[in-house]
Amino acid sequence: MQVSFAGKGGSGKTTISATVARTLARRGYTVRAIDGDSNPNMAIALGIPAHEAIELAVLPKEIARRDVDPEGKRVTVLLKEPSDLFEEFGVDAPDGIRLLLGSRVGHAGSG
Amino acid sequence: MRGIIGELKAAEGITIIDMEAGLELFGRGTPGASDLLAIVIEPSLWSIQTATRIIDLARELGIPKLIAVANKIREEADVEWIREALRPQDVEVVGVVPYDTDVSLADRKMGSLLDVAPESAAACAIAELAGVIAREVGAAPTAPEASGGNGKAGDDGCPWVVDAYR
């Protein structure tokens, strides 16, 4: 399942989405998190120490390529399974959550 | 085209995306694969206007479930204002998070609300919201709930910063 949080800047999305993530993880769900913002705010809101949060790795652009689907629509094709990408490029957050910084992804290479 | 973020949907478990503020990622189709979109709204006109536009864009992307979360609430009238504003678009406010200075405290300490103020009204309300979201998407825990921690979902409800709101 994928759950996205949206809203105007400053509305409290990051605090709420991160706290929802921690709560569900404590209730035994397998939780992964993606920070779609360019600042590492979700890492901090999840409880990763600030000095670690600023050092977090970026997702390399080579993990995906652009392609065209049978209907002619442009699509992004991941070259690895999402769970593998979280495993390889994610970082550990409290309560067993795995976090990816999605916003620092470079543009996917052309297919 | 959803971009890389939108394609990161694991086969099991729950993937939570904290989207960049505003509308741009909707234009790119990023949350298009989401099973549920939670729209966080403060009691302000600009926040409500942004939310109504988000709802339109989310519906265009075909996201099956849209819910609203009223945040930084000080009085019931704030919640009613938000509910009424979303009624024409048929989106329900399923979570109400009170204005809570412990959230600011967690921000200043650069820590998680659950670590800095686990007994706060906001933490309690967000824990309730977490349960609602899990039910809405029909997810099941992978492992039994560990004892301890703040996974509680008490029947006596959450304390409010403003006692008048019940």
Interface residues (C-beta under 8 A of the other chain):
Chain A: M1 Q2 V3 S4 F5 A6 G7 K8 G9 G10 S11 G12 K13 T14 T15 I16 S17 A18 T19 V20 A21 R22 T23 L24 R26 R27 G28 Y29 T30 V31 R32 A33 I34 D35 G36 D37 S38 N41 M42 I44 A45 L46 G47 A50 L59 I63 A64 R66 K73 R74 V75 T76 V77 L78 E81 P82 S83 L85 F86 P94 D95 L100 G102 S103 V105 A108
Chain B: M1 R2 G3 I4 I5 G6 E7 L8 K9 A10 A11 E12 G13 I14 T15 I16 I17 D18 M19 E20 A21 G22 L25 F26 T30 P31 A33 S34 D35 L36 L37 A38 I39 V40 I41 E42 W46 S47 T50 A51 I54 A58 I63 V69 N71 K72 V97 V103 A106 D107 M110 G111 S112 L113 L114 D115 A122 A123 I126 A127 L129 A130 G131 I133 A134 V137 G138 A139 A140 P141 T142 A143 P144 E145 A146 G149 N150 G151
